[in-house]
Amino acid sequence: MKYVVIKKCYANEFVSVIADSEEEALLKAMDNDCKPLGNNLEFAGYQDRDAWGIELLEPPQTNETHK
């Protein structure tokens, strides 16, 4: 049988914010009041394997015929 394993990970997204302080910049980023600095994410490590998913890619082959 073949499986697909979804290895969930963390990623860093870089955004631009106009703010008067670091705290204001964080709040604006949390509120999505920012502009993305590209469409790429930076890999930041895997989540625990308990969060990963496994899906059956193709069902098992059987030799039985349906009547």
C-alpha positions as CSV (number, residue, x, y, z in Angstrom):
1,M,0.0,0.0,0.0
2,K,1.1,3.6,-0.6
3,Y,0.6,6.4,1.8
4,V,1.0,10.2,1.8
5,V,2.5,11.6,4.9
6,I,1.8,15.3,5.6
7,K,4.8,16.5,7.5
8,K,3.5,19.7,9.1
9,C,6.0,22.4,9.8
10,Y,6.4,25.9,11.0
11,A,7.2,28.7,8.6
12,N,8.3,32.3,8.8
13,E,6.4,34.9,6.8
14,F,8.0,38.3,6.3
15,V,5.8,41.4,6.2
16,S,6.3,45.2,6.1
17,V,4.6,47.4,8.8
18,I,4.6,51.1,9.3
19,A,4.6,51.8,13.0
20,D,6.0,54.1,15.7
21,S,7.2,51.3,18.0
22,E,8.0,47.6,18.0
23,E,4.9,46.9,20.0
24,E,2.7,48.7,17.5
25,A,4.4,46.9,14.7
26,L,3.6,43.5,16.3
27,L,0.0,44.5,16.9
28,K,-0.4,45.6,13.3
29,A,1.1,42.4,12.0
30,M,-1.2,40.4,14.3
31,D,-4.2,42.4,12.8
32,N,-2.9,41.8,9.3
33,D,-2.4,45.5,8.8
34,C,0.8,44.8,6.9
35,K,2.2,44.1,3.4
36,P,3.8,40.8,2.4
37,L,7.5,41.0,1.4
38,G,7.1,38.3,-1.2
39,N,5.2,35.2,-1.6
40,N,7.8,32.8,-0.1
41,L,7.8,31.3,3.3
42,E,11.0,30.4,5.2
43,F,11.1,26.9,6.7
44,A,11.3,27.1,10.5
45,G,11.2,23.5,11.6
46,Y,8.8,20.6,11.9
47,Q,5.9,20.4,14.3
48,D,5.7,17.3,16.5
49,R,5.0,14.1,14.7
50,D,1.7,13.8,16.5
51,A,0.4,16.7,14.3
52,W,1.4,15.0,11.1
53,G,-1.2,13.3,9.0
54,I,-1.2,10.1,7.1
55,E,-3.5,9.3,4.2
56,L,-3.9,6.2,2.1
57,L,-2.8,7.0,-1.4
58,E,-4.2,4.0,-3.1
59,P,-6.4,1.2,-1.7
60,P,-5.0,-2.2,-1.3
61,Q,-5.3,-4.5,-4.3
62,T,-7.6,-7.5,-3.8
63,N,-7.9,-10.6,-5.9
64,E,-11.5,-11.1,-5.1
65,T,-14.1,-10.4,-7.8
66,H,-17.5,-9.0,-6.9
67,K,-20.5,-11.2,-7.8
